[in-house]
Amino acid sequence: MAGEWPQYDVERDWPTIAFLHLASQMPGKMRVAHAPWVNHGWHITLHLVGDGLTTEPIASADGRTFTLLLDLCRHGLALNVSDGTSDIAAFRDGMSIAELHRDFIAMLDRHRLPSIFHFFPNEVPDPIPFADDHQPRPYRRESAECLHAMLSRIGPLFARFRAGFTGKSSPVHFFWGSFDLAVTRFSGRDAPIHPGGVPGLPDRITREAYSQEVSSAGFWPGNSAMKVAPIFYSYAYPEPDGFRDSAIKNARFDKDLGEFTLDYETVRSASDPEALLMQFLESSYAAAAGLAKWDRRQLEREPVAP
């Protein structure tokens, strides 16, 4: 069973993760620029589909709509338009972010679609505008396919976890700013004003995202700013007293991140990876909700099988 979960090697695979992190921000920022703002910024996230990570539809002034896909099968930023046309700005080994940005804009212009969006990466220290980032970057197709395979295994388990909650909950969605797949549960109560201070993210956005009490879990493979081994995480905002001292099997509390973390490799190499991951999700949520005195009887149910 462990063989069904792909093996990730930081030295081999991270350079491609770094490239994909910056690439994913271009379609995400198109949603920021051309869609009405939804609570918690949920409209700008990407969604896991069969061939990668897609935006929700974006409206064009001429009545057409289009979606943008971080295509991890054909390897590029793919375009699908409501008039039946499609296109792709392909990734290449040694390509710079400036070259990809140029190709992405040219693709949108060819189809007479909006192509204006914020030109700086978010949640990256000392960001370089996309058009000015001329550093050649490695791109390894097998590493992108490894990420795709990891997300394809993890996404359905996150969906099963989400199905056990009847209160307000986010979709299972992908944040291109931090580059992580996440699902968030809400208690229904307001939270203290968040202090902000997230690099490359306006405080007003952070404060809206954390305007209500949450227990959030996710999967993070690293990003362009952090060369790390992939982890699962779980945190609560505000953090209830005693949360970081909770006994979460196979996990540790990372004081710098402010969350429990579980190594992807621990899950991948387990005799039953699915059971181990679900145990982490459920036990870390139970610690947060129990200590914060959520009304769990009203918020939880047994998930119904398909």
BELTA-V803889 format. One record per residue. N is the residue number from 1. SS is DSSP state (H for helix, E for strand, L for the rest). PSI is psi in whole degrees, -180 to 180 (none if undefined). Layout:
# BELTA-V803889
n=N ss=SS psi=PSI
n=N ss=SS psi=PSI
This chain:
# BELTA-V803889
n=1 ss=L psi=-36
n=2 ss=H psi=-30
n=3 ss=H psi=-19
n=4 ss=H psi=-17
n=5 ss=L psi=123
n=6 ss=L psi=149
n=7 ss=L psi=132
n=8 ss=L psi=132
n=9 ss=L psi=120
n=10 ss=H psi=-49
n=11 ss=H psi=-38
n=12 ss=H psi=-41
n=13 ss=H psi=-24
n=14 ss=H psi=-41
n=15 ss=H psi=-35
n=16 ss=H psi=-38
n=17 ss=H psi=-44
n=18 ss=H psi=-43
n=19 ss=H psi=-46
n=20 ss=H psi=-34
n=21 ss=H psi=-50
n=22 ss=H psi=-37
n=23 ss=H psi=-40
n=24 ss=H psi=-23
n=25 ss=H psi=-25
n=26 ss=H psi=-53
n=27 ss=H psi=-36
n=28 ss=H psi=-42
n=29 ss=H psi=-24
n=30 ss=H psi=-37
n=31 ss=H psi=-38
n=32 ss=H psi=-44
n=33 ss=H psi=-26
n=34 ss=H psi=23
n=35 ss=L psi=148
n=36 ss=L psi=146
n=37 ss=L psi=131
n=38 ss=L psi=152
n=39 ss=H psi=139
n=40 ss=H psi=11
n=41 ss=H psi=23
n=42 ss=H psi=-19
n=43 ss=H psi=-18
n=44 ss=H psi=-5
n=45 ss=L psi=165
n=46 ss=E psi=159
n=47 ss=E psi=137
n=48 ss=E psi=124
n=49 ss=E psi=-178
n=50 ss=L psi=-32
n=51 ss=L psi=11
n=52 ss=E psi=-139
n=53 ss=E psi=123
n=54 ss=E psi=154
n=55 ss=L psi=166
n=56 ss=L psi=167
n=57 ss=L psi=145
n=58 ss=E psi=136
n=59 ss=E psi=139
n=60 ss=L psi=152
n=61 ss=L psi=-21
n=62 ss=L psi=11
n=63 ss=L psi=-9
n=64 ss=L psi=160
n=65 ss=E psi=161
n=66 ss=E psi=156
n=67 ss=E psi=155
n=68 ss=E psi=136
n=69 ss=E psi=129
n=70 ss=E psi=94
n=71 ss=E psi=111
n=72 ss=L psi=6
n=73 ss=L psi=-49
n=74 ss=L psi=-10
n=75 ss=L psi=78
n=76 ss=E psi=180
n=77 ss=E psi=110
n=78 ss=E psi=148
n=79 ss=E psi=133
n=80 ss=E psi=125
n=81 ss=E psi=150
n=82 ss=L psi=-13
n=83 ss=L psi=6
n=84 ss=L psi=-5
n=85 ss=L psi=158
n=86 ss=E psi=164
n=87 ss=E psi=172
n=88 ss=E psi=137
n=89 ss=E psi=104
n=90 ss=E psi=146
n=91 ss=L psi=146
n=92 ss=L psi=144
n=93 ss=L psi=131
n=94 ss=L psi=3
n=95 ss=E psi=145
n=96 ss=L psi=161
n=97 ss=H psi=-34
n=98 ss=H psi=-40
n=99 ss=H psi=-43
n=100 ss=H psi=-43
n=101 ss=H psi=-45
n=102 ss=H psi=-47
n=103 ss=H psi=-37
n=104 ss=H psi=-47
n=105 ss=H psi=-43
n=106 ss=H psi=-39
n=107 ss=H psi=-47
n=108 ss=H psi=-42
n=109 ss=H psi=-36
n=110 ss=H psi=-33
n=111 ss=L psi=12
n=112 ss=L psi=48
n=113 ss=L psi=159
n=114 ss=L psi=142
n=115 ss=L psi=17
n=116 ss=L psi=130
n=117 ss=L psi=168
n=118 ss=L psi=132
n=119 ss=L psi=4
n=120 ss=E psi=139
n=121 ss=L psi=150
n=122 ss=L psi=155
n=123 ss=L psi=35
n=124 ss=L psi=128
n=125 ss=L psi=140
n=126 ss=L psi=59
n=127 ss=L psi=144
n=128 ss=L psi=132
n=129 ss=E psi=142
n=130 ss=H psi=-45
n=131 ss=H psi=-14
n=132 ss=H psi=2
n=133 ss=L psi=90
n=134 ss=L psi=6
n=135 ss=L psi=125
n=136 ss=L psi=137
n=137 ss=E psi=139
n=138 ss=L psi=144
n=139 ss=L psi=117
n=140 ss=L psi=116
n=141 ss=H psi=-40
n=142 ss=H psi=-31
n=143 ss=H psi=-40
n=144 ss=H psi=-39
n=145 ss=H psi=-30
n=146 ss=H psi=-47
n=147 ss=H psi=-46
n=148 ss=H psi=-44
n=149 ss=H psi=-39
n=150 ss=H psi=-48
n=151 ss=H psi=-36
n=152 ss=H psi=-30
n=153 ss=H psi=-39
n=154 ss=H psi=-40
n=155 ss=H psi=-50
n=156 ss=H psi=-31
n=157 ss=H psi=-39
n=158 ss=H psi=-39
n=159 ss=H psi=-39
n=160 ss=H psi=-42
n=161 ss=H psi=-44
n=162 ss=H psi=-35
n=163 ss=L psi=-14
n=164 ss=L psi=13
n=165 ss=E psi=128
n=166 ss=L psi=-10
n=167 ss=L psi=-171
n=168 ss=L psi=130
n=169 ss=E psi=145
n=170 ss=L psi=164
n=171 ss=L psi=170
n=172 ss=L psi=109
n=173 ss=E psi=168
n=174 ss=E psi=122
n=175 ss=E psi=114
n=176 ss=L psi=-20
n=177 ss=L psi=-52
n=178 ss=L psi=-18
n=179 ss=L psi=61
n=180 ss=E psi=150
n=181 ss=E psi=131
n=182 ss=E psi=157
n=183 ss=E psi=136
n=184 ss=E psi=133
n=185 ss=E psi=147
n=186 ss=E psi=141
n=187 ss=E psi=-24
n=188 ss=E psi=1
n=189 ss=E psi=151
n=190 ss=E psi=153
n=191 ss=L psi=159
n=192 ss=L psi=154
n=193 ss=L psi=127
n=194 ss=L psi=141
n=195 ss=L psi=-16
n=196 ss=L psi=-152
n=197 ss=L psi=10
n=198 ss=L psi=125
n=199 ss=L psi=131
n=200 ss=L psi=18
n=201 ss=L psi=121
n=202 ss=L psi=140
n=203 ss=H psi=-33
n=204 ss=H psi=-33
n=205 ss=H psi=-45
n=206 ss=H psi=-43
n=207 ss=H psi=-34
n=208 ss=H psi=-40
n=209 ss=H psi=-35
n=210 ss=L psi=35
n=211 ss=L psi=-15
n=212 ss=E psi=157
n=213 ss=E psi=136
n=214 ss=E psi=155
n=215 ss=E psi=119
n=216 ss=E psi=142
n=217 ss=E psi=156
n=218 ss=E psi=-178
n=219 ss=E psi=129
n=220 ss=E psi=118
n=221 ss=L psi=15
n=222 ss=L psi=176
n=223 ss=E psi=-169
n=224 ss=L psi=-20
n=225 ss=L psi=-16
n=226 ss=E psi=112
n=227 ss=L psi=94
n=228 ss=L psi=165
n=229 ss=L psi=146
n=230 ss=L psi=147
n=231 ss=E psi=156
n=232 ss=E psi=151
n=233 ss=E psi=162
n=234 ss=E psi=133
n=235 ss=E psi=169
n=236 ss=E psi=142
n=237 ss=E psi=126
n=238 ss=L psi=153
n=239 ss=L psi=117
n=240 ss=L psi=154
n=241 ss=L psi=132
n=242 ss=L psi=-6
n=243 ss=H psi=-47
n=244 ss=H psi=-13
n=245 ss=H psi=4
n=246 ss=L psi=149
n=247 ss=L psi=101
n=248 ss=L psi=112
n=249 ss=L psi=134
n=250 ss=L psi=0
n=251 ss=L psi=166
n=252 ss=E psi=154
n=253 ss=E psi=121
n=254 ss=E psi=110
n=255 ss=L psi=-32
n=256 ss=L psi=-42
n=257 ss=L psi=-24
n=258 ss=L psi=35
n=259 ss=E psi=159
n=260 ss=E psi=141
n=261 ss=E psi=147
n=262 ss=E psi=123
n=263 ss=E psi=135
n=264 ss=H psi=-40
n=265 ss=H psi=-34
n=266 ss=H psi=-42
n=267 ss=H psi=-49
n=268 ss=H psi=-40
n=269 ss=L psi=0
n=270 ss=L psi=157
n=271 ss=L psi=-28
n=272 ss=L psi=83
n=273 ss=H psi=-40
n=274 ss=H psi=-45
n=275 ss=H psi=-40
n=276 ss=H psi=-43
n=277 ss=H psi=-44
n=278 ss=H psi=-37
n=279 ss=H psi=-40
n=280 ss=H psi=-47
n=281 ss=H psi=-48
n=282 ss=H psi=-43
n=283 ss=H psi=-37
n=284 ss=H psi=-39
n=285 ss=H psi=-45
n=286 ss=H psi=-38
n=287 ss=H psi=-46
n=288 ss=H psi=-49
n=289 ss=H psi=-38
n=290 ss=H psi=-47
n=291 ss=H psi=-32
n=292 ss=L psi=0
n=293 ss=L psi=48
n=294 ss=L psi=155
n=295 ss=L psi=76
n=296 ss=H psi=-30
n=297 ss=H psi=-34
n=298 ss=H psi=-18
n=299 ss=H psi=-11
n=300 ss=E psi=157
n=301 ss=L psi=170
n=302 ss=L psi=126
n=303 ss=L psi=142
n=304 ss=L psi=129
n=305 ss=L psi=153
n=306 ss=L psi=none
